[in-house]
Amino acid sequence: MKEKTVSGLAQKLNIDSDNLLQEINAHNKYAETGNDKGFNKGGNNYERNLGDPSHGPNPCIGCIKTPPFYSIEVYPGDIGASVGLVTDANARVVAANNEPIPGLFACGNDMDSVMAGVYPGPGITIGPAMTFGYIAAKYISENRA
């Protein structure tokens, strides 16, 4: 949605205009000081690296002042999914008949997720990638012809 005023946007959204204005005012104070007390946006170097380096004092938060004002619907969900090659306990890729494909191994994002196809958080594939990379290397070294 798009509106010329915050009050108009609130009306279209069927939310209390005073509450929305209060939240925007708080947000704008955080943007001016660089310290987001509401959500801690830009609270660490990783987040600041992802912001606009030419914007200060906090590259991750700016004032909401200039019309038009927009709203979008946001729905919660997984941040991603990782469905890849099916493997066995030794990280060997298996064919449709559930038999290992000789010499083919997978780990990390190439491997069907040990999280059953969901992505509960950043970096979740790193541990399984390291673990199954180790398992694959151990299997290969122990089964050399």
KEKE-688941 format. One record per residue (C-alpha): residue number from 1; residue in one letter; x, y, z. Coordinates in steps of 0.05 Angstrom, whole numbers, plus 32768, in hexadecimal, padded with zeros to 4 digits. Each point is the difference from the previous one (the first is absolute). Example, Ala and Ser with C-alpha at 12.3 -4.5 7.8 and 13.67 -1.06 7.14 Angstrom:
BEGIN
(node 1 'a' (80F6 7FA6 809C)),
(node 2 's' (801B 8045 7FF3)),
//
This chain:
BEGIN
(node 1 'm' (8000 8000 8000)),
(node 2 'k' (8015 8047 7FF4)),
(node 3 'e' (7FE7 8040 8020)),
(node 4 'k' (8013 8049 8004)),
(node 5 't' (7FF9 8002 804C)),
(node 6 'v' (800F 7FD1 8039)),
(node 7 's' (7FB9 800A 801A)),
(node 8 'g' (7FE4 7FEE 7FBC)),
(node 9 'l' (802B 7FC1 7FFE)),
(node 10 'a' (7FE9 7FED 8046)),
(node 11 'q' (7FB8 8008 7FEA)),
(node 12 'k' (800A 7FD4 7FC3)),
(node 13 'l' (8021 7FCC 802D)),
(node 14 'n' (7FC8 8005 8033)),
(node 15 'i' (8031 800E 8038)),
(node 16 'd' (8003 8037 8034)),
(node 17 's' (801F 803E 7FE1)),
(node 18 'd' (801B 801B 8043)),
(node 19 'n' (8024 7FBE 800E)),
(node 20 'l' (801F 7FFE 7FBB)),
(node 21 'l' (8018 8049 8006)),
(node 22 'q' (801C 7FF0 8045)),
(node 23 'e' (8027 7FC5 7FE4)),
(node 24 'i' (801B 8029 7FC6)),
(node 25 'n' (8015 8038 802F)),
(node 26 'a' (8026 7FCE 802C)),
(node 27 'h' (8020 7FE1 7FC2)),
(node 28 'n' (8015 8045 7FE7)),
(node 29 'k' (8021 8010 8043)),
(node 30 'y' (8027 7FBE 7FFB)),
(node 31 'a' (8014 8012 7FB9)),
(node 32 'e' (8019 8045 8016)),
(node 33 't' (8029 7FE4 803B)),
(node 34 'g' (8016 7FC0 7FDC)),
(node 35 'n' (7FE9 7FD6 803B)),
(node 36 'd' (7FC3 7FD6 7FF0)),
(node 37 'k' (7FE2 7FF1 8044)),
(node 38 'g' (7FC4 7FDD 7FE0)),
(node 39 'f' (8022 7FCA 7FD6)),
(node 40 'n' (804B 800E 8007)),
(node 41 'k' (8007 8007 7FB4)),
(node 42 'g' (8049 800C 7FEF)),
(node 43 'g' (8013 7FE9 8046)),
(node 44 'n' (803E 7FD9 7FEA)),
(node 45 'n' (8036 8003 7FCA)),
(node 46 'y' (7FE0 7FC9 7FD7)),
(node 47 'e' (7FBF 8027 7FF9)),
(node 48 'r' (8023 8042 7FF4)),
(node 49 'n' (8027 7FDF 7FC8)),
(node 50 'l' (7FBE 7FF1 7FDE)),
(node 51 'g' (7FE6 8048 8006)),
(node 52 'd' (800E 803E 7FD6)),
(node 53 'p' (8048 8015 8012)),
(node 54 's' (7FF2 8048 7FE8)),
(node 55 'h' (7FC6 8008 8031)),
(node 56 'g' (800C 8012 8049)),
(node 57 'p' (8001 7FFD 8039)),
(node 58 'n' (7FE6 7FB9 7FF7)),
(node 59 'p' (8003 7FE3 7FBA)),
(node 60 'c' (7FC5 7FD2 800E)),
(node 61 'i' (7FCA 8032 8014)),
(node 62 'g' (7FE5 803F 7FE2)),
(node 63 'c' (7FC8 8031 8010)),
(node 64 'i' (7FB9 7FF7 7FE6)),
(node 65 'k' (7FED 8047 7FEE)),
(node 66 't' (7FF6 800A 7FB5)),
(node 67 'p' (7FBF 7FEC 7FDE)),
(node 68 'p' (7FE6 7FD6 7FE1)),
(node 69 'f' (7FFC 7FCC 8037)),
(node 70 'y' (7FFB 7FB6 7FEF)),
(node 71 's' (7FEA 7FC0 8022)),
(node 72 'i' (8008 7FB8 7FED)),
(node 73 'e' (7FE4 7FC0 801C)),
(node 74 'v' (8035 7FD5 8023)),
(node 75 'y' (7FF6 7FB7 8011)),
(node 76 'p' (802D 7FD6 802D)),
(node 77 'g' (8023 7FC5 7FE1)),
(node 78 'd' (8042 7FDB 7FF9)),
(node 79 'i' (8039 802B 7FE7)),
(node 80 'g' (8010 7FCB 7FCC)),
(node 81 'a' (7FFD 7FB7 7FF0)),
(node 82 's' (8036 7FCF 7FF0)),
(node 83 'v' (7FE9 7FC4 7FD9)),
(node 84 'g' (8038 7FDF 7FDA)),
(node 85 'l' (801F 7FBE 7FEE)),
(node 86 'v' (7FEA 7FC5 802A)),
(node 87 't' (803A 7FDF 8024)),
(node 88 'd' (800C 7FC5 802D)),
(node 89 'a' (8022 8001 8045)),
(node 90 'n' (8044 8002 7FDD)),
(node 91 'a' (7FEE 803E 7FD7)),
(node 92 'r' (7FFB 7FD6 7FC0)),
(node 93 'v' (7FCD 801A 7FCF)),
(node 94 'v' (7FCA 7FCB 7FF4)),
(node 95 'a' (7FDA 7FF4 7FC0)),
(node 96 'a' (7FB5 7FF8 7FF9)),
(node 97 'n' (8008 7FB6 8011)),
(node 98 'n' (8020 8015 8043)),
(node 99 'e' (8043 7FE3 7FEB)),
(node 100 'p' (803F 802B 8007)),
(node 101 'i' (801C 801E 7FC0)),
(node 102 'p' (8049 7FEA 7FFF)),
(node 103 'g' (8031 8039 800D)),
(node 104 'l' (7FCA 8035 800B)),
(node 105 'f' (7FFB 8022 8044)),
(node 106 'a' (7FDC 803E 8018)),
(node 107 'c' (8000 802E 803D)),
(node 108 'g' (7FEA 8046 8013)),
(node 109 'n' (7FCE 8023 7FD3)),
(node 110 'd' (8007 7FCA 7FCB)),
(node 111 'm' (7FE7 7FCB 8030)),
(node 112 'd' (7FB7 7FF5 8013)),
(node 113 's' (7FFA 8027 8041)),
(node 114 'v' (8005 7FD9 8041)),
(node 115 'm' (7FCD 8035 8016)),
(node 116 'a' (7FCB 7FDE 7FD5)),
(node 117 'g' (7FFE 8037 7FCC)),
(node 118 'v' (7FF8 803B 802E)),
(node 119 'y' (8032 8036 8011)),
(node 120 'p' (7FF8 8014 8049)),
(node 121 'g' (8037 8034 8000)),
(node 122 'p' (803F 801D 7FE0)),
(node 123 'g' (803B 7FD0 7FFD)),
(node 124 'i' (7FD6 7FC2 800D)),
(node 125 't' (8022 7FDB 7FC6)),
(node 126 'i' (8047 800E 801A)),
(node 127 'g' (8001 7FCA 8036)),
(node 128 'p' (7FE2 7FC9 7FD5)),
(node 129 'a' (802F 8015 7FC6)),
(node 130 'm' (803D 7FF8 802D)),
(node 131 't' (7FE5 7FBF 801F)),
(node 132 'f' (7FED 7FDE 7FBF)),
(node 133 'g' (803E 801B 7FDC)),
(node 134 'y' (8029 7FDC 8036)),
(node 135 'i' (7FD5 7FC1 7FFB)),
(node 136 'a' (8009 7FFF 7FB4)),
(node 137 'a' (804B 800A 8004)),
(node 138 'k' (8006 7FCA 8035)),
(node 139 'y' (7FD6 7FD0 7FD7)),
(node 140 'i' (8028 800D 7FC2)),
(node 141 's' (8043 7FF7 8024)),
(node 142 'e' (7FE9 7FBF 8021)),
(node 143 'n' (7FE3 7FE3 7FBF)),
(node 144 'r' (8036 800E 7FCE)),
(node 145 'a' (800D 7FC7 7FD0)),
//
